[in-house]
Amino acid sequence: LEDAPSFGTWNTLNDVLSARFKRFKDDQEVNQLRSSIYGTSDEAVLTMLGDPRIRGVVNQVSKLRNDFPGHGGLTDEGQDRVVREELDRHLGTVRAAVGMTWEKYELVQAGSSELIGDARIYDVELIRGPDRTFERARRQANAIFQSGSLVLYDAIAQTTLELLPLLRIRPAPETRMPACYIYNGRDGDARKFKSNEFSREGNISEVVHEIDHMFEHLFVFPDRPDA
């Protein structure tokens, strides 16, 4: 995962978790675990996250991406049009599954914060919509986040889930336009990120200590007891 990241890894994790939670949907302890993992107890949100339509689209689009001949520049307008039409169809499926649930489960980018009484109030940007100038808002949360962190926010319960720093919203190096960059492996001591939004600025490499720390602790398991 660290040296050769694969989207299939996350697909498999999501499939396993969704199947487990569906199988034990009446188990209170499992439901508490599910709420803890996703940072929300909202049943509509949790049902949406495990929706088989979304999982099916993710798997199909992943295969479409892997099979796409454009990686070598060998495409024509007809091939591109077919791919765009298929992606539009899959996007429609995701929109139907999500509906308006995203209003209950916001993706925000944390900015500065201040304590007002016992409450910590964050200035955030709401990561949604086609406009790169994201709407600014203020949100209350009990957790402490670094500026720039991506956080899923339950707007009703005010609970949060900070995303792993493998996905980043940051300005492109030259144009400074906000873009989505995805972790793409190691480059010596640095970390590589890739974006498909800008052809000339699609790859960046920089030292990210948060990712170093994450991989040091991501797969730490307690020692197995003696037999």
Disulfide bonds with the S-S distance in Angstrom:
none
